[in-house]
Amino acid sequence: MVGQTVAPGFTASFNLERRDGSRSNTKSVTSNIQWPEFKVSQPDPVLGEIFSGKGSLSPEQTLVEFISTSAAFHGVKKQPLRTLEWDLLKVFPFNVMPANAAAWYMAKRKFYMNQSFDQQLLPFLLKKYPEKFKVMGTQVIFLEVFNQEVAKNKLKYLVQYGLNAYFSHKSDEYGVYFFDPFYYENTEPFHESLRQCSSRPNMANKSKLVTSYFNTAGLTDQF
């Protein structure tokens, strides 16, 4: 499970922000802990790779996995819900919201804005997964624990999966086969997702990122 990613409408410029105090300290782990494994469904014999986005992680599930895994990677055990949402919308190392999750979240979030805080989208979503999160008032406690290397690989996978699932959904459900390079290359988290999924992530000309992504082996037959 290795891969990498970005999503819609957060900032118009690329700015990798360093984790602030609440999430800056990772914690050492001991070797006698049994770490949970992250598993995904097997590739469909007809549809091919799970990256096709069909029958695999939904945008909501992708978001939930991202939140839990990012917290585990950065050693966060408890956090205020408001600062958690701010962190979700930032782009910094190993905190890039998967593109399909970001598109889903930003589209849904506006319908909850007039609700009381505990009924807004983020706390409402976290309460649906009591095995991963415990919401207490305005705080959330993260219940899952991952070895840091496992968490890092899972976050990379979610970025790669999320970007492919986003573009697959656009083309399969809406018949969209033209993707505006300027928008995706200048909007986070799409820009960082494209950069991470590119074989040349540090290329000087970011206007080539979309072309580079769709020319990746395995994608030329899909799109």
C-alpha positions in Angstrom: 0.0 0.0 0.0 2.1 2.8 -1.1 1.1 5.8 -3.1 0.7 9.6 -2.6 -1.9 12.9 -3.1 -4.3 16.6 -2.8 -8.1 18.1 -3.1 -10.3 21.1 -3.8 -10.6 24.7 -2.9 -8.5 25.4 0.2 -5.7 27.7 -0.9 -4.8 29.0 -4.3 -1.1 28.7 -3.6 1.1 25.8 -2.5 2.3 26.2 1.0 3.5 23.2 3.0 2.7 24.3 6.5 4.6 22.7 9.4 2.5 21.0 12.1 1.8 23.5 14.9 2.2 22.7 18.6 -0.9 20.5 19.0 0.4 18.0 16.4 4.2 18.5 16.3 5.4 15.9 18.7 5.4 12.3 17.5 5.8 9.6 20.2 8.1 6.7 20.3 6.7 3.2 20.2 7.7 0.0 21.9 8.3 -3.2 20.1 5.9 -5.3 22.1 2.8 -3.6 20.9 0.7 -5.4 18.4 -0.2 -2.9 15.7 -3.4 -3.2 13.7 -3.1 -3.8 10.0 -4.7 -1.7 7.3 -6.3 -3.8 4.6 -8.2 -3.0 1.5 -10.3 -5.2 -0.8 -8.7 -7.3 -3.5 -8.6 -5.8 -7.0 -11.7 -6.7 -9.0 -10.8 -9.1 -11.9 -12.8 -7.0 -14.3 -12.4 -3.5 -13.0 -8.8 -3.9 -12.1 -6.9 -2.0 -9.5 -8.7 -0.8 -6.4 -7.6 2.7 -7.4 -10.5 2.6 -9.8 -12.6 3.8 -6.8 -15.3 1.3 -7.4 -16.4 -0.9 -4.5 -13.6 0.3 -2.3 -13.3 3.2 0.1 -16.1 5.8 -0.1 -15.1 9.5 0.2 -16.5 9.4 3.8 -14.5 6.3 4.7 -11.4 7.8 3.1 -11.7 10.9 5.2 -12.2 8.9 8.4 -9.2 6.8 7.7 -7.1 9.9 6.9 -8.1 11.7 10.2 -7.4 8.7 12.4 -4.1 7.8 10.7 -2.8 11.3 10.6 -3.4 11.7 14.3 -1.6 8.4 15.0 1.3 9.4 12.8 1.8 12.7 14.5 1.3 11.3 18.0 -1.9 13.1 18.8 -4.1 11.5 21.4 -6.7 14.3 22.0 -7.5 17.5 20.2 -10.2 20.2 20.2 -12.6 19.7 17.3 -12.1 23.3 16.0 -8.3 22.9 15.7 -8.7 19.5 14.2 -10.8 21.0 11.3 -8.1 23.7 10.8 -5.5 21.0 10.6 -7.5 19.0 8.1 -7.6 21.9 5.8 -3.9 22.5 5.9 -1.3 20.9 3.7 2.0 19.9 5.4 4.1 16.7 5.6 2.0 13.6 6.0 -1.2 15.6 6.3 -2.7 15.9 2.9 -6.4 15.2 2.8 -7.2 12.7 0.0 -8.7 14.4 -3.0 -12.0 12.5 -3.0 -12.4 13.1 0.7 -11.7 16.8 0.4 -14.2 17.3 -2.4 -16.8 15.4 -0.5 -16.1 17.2 2.8 -16.2 20.7 1.3 -19.4 20.0 -0.6 -21.2 18.5 2.5 -19.8 20.9 5.1 -21.8 23.9 3.9 -25.1 22.2 4.7 -24.2 21.9 8.3 -22.9 25.4 8.9 -26.1 26.7 10.5 -26.4 23.8 13.0 -25.1 24.0 16.5 -21.4 23.1 16.7 -22.0 19.6 18.0 -24.2 18.9 15.0 -21.9 20.3 12.3 -20.3 17.9 9.8 -17.0 17.0 11.5 -18.4 16.1 15.0 -21.4 14.4 13.4 -19.1 12.3 11.2 -16.7 11.3 14.0 -19.6 10.1 16.2 -20.5 7.6 13.5 -17.2 5.7 14.2 -17.0 5.1 17.9 -14.3 2.4 17.4 -12.0 5.2 16.1 -13.0 8.4 17.9 -14.5 9.4 21.2 -16.1 12.8 21.1 -16.4 14.5 24.5 -17.9 17.9 24.3 -15.7 20.0 22.1 -12.8 17.5 22.3 -12.1 14.3 20.3 -10.0 11.4 21.6 -8.3 9.3 18.9 -8.6 5.6 19.7 -6.5 3.9 17.0 -2.8 3.4 17.3 -0.4 2.7 14.5 3.3 2.1 14.2 4.6 5.3 12.6 6.0 3.5 9.5 2.6 1.8 8.9 0.8 5.1 9.4 3.2 6.8 6.9 2.6 4.2 4.2 -1.1 4.3 4.8 -1.2 8.1 4.4 0.7 7.9 1.2 -1.7 5.2 -0.1 -4.7 7.3 0.8 -3.3 10.3 -1.2 -2.8 8.2 -4.3 -6.1 6.3 -3.9 -8.0 9.6 -3.3 -6.7 11.3 -6.3 -7.5 8.4 -8.6 -10.9 7.9 -7.1 -11.7 11.6 -7.5 -10.9 11.6 -11.2 -12.5 8.2 -11.8 -15.8 9.5 -10.2 -15.7 12.6 -12.4 -15.3 10.6 -15.6 -17.5 7.6 -14.7 -20.4 9.4 -13.0 -20.4 12.8 -14.8 -18.8 12.0 -18.1 -16.1 14.6 -17.5 -12.9 13.8 -19.5 -11.3 17.2 -19.5 -9.6 18.3 -16.3 -8.5 21.9 -16.1 -4.8 21.7 -15.4 -4.6 25.3 -14.0 -7.2 24.6 -11.3 -5.7 21.3 -10.1 -2.1 22.6 -10.3 -2.9 25.7 -8.2 -5.5 24.4 -5.7 -4.8 22.4 -2.6 -4.9 19.7 -1.8 -4.9 18.7 -5.5 -1.5 20.3 -6.2 0.2 18.4 -3.4 -1.5 15.2 -4.4 -0.4 15.5 -8.0 3.1 16.3 -6.8 3.3 13.2 -4.6 1.8 11.0 -7.3 4.2 12.2 -9.9 7.3 10.3 -10.9 9.1 13.7 -10.8 7.6 15.4 -7.7 10.1 18.2 -7.6 9.8 19.3 -11.2 10.3 23.1 -11.6 7.4 23.6 -13.9 4.2 22.7 -11.9 2.1 23.2 -15.0 3.3 19.8 -16.1 1.9 18.0 -13.1 -1.5 17.0 -14.5 0.1 15.7 -17.7 2.7 13.8 -15.7 0.0 12.2 -13.6 -2.2 11.0 -16.4 0.9 9.7 -18.3 1.7 7.4 -15.3 1.8 3.7 -16.0 -1.6 2.2 -15.6 -3.5 5.5 -16.0 -3.2 5.8 -19.8 -5.6 2.9 -20.2 -8.0 4.2 -17.6 -8.4 7.8 -18.8 
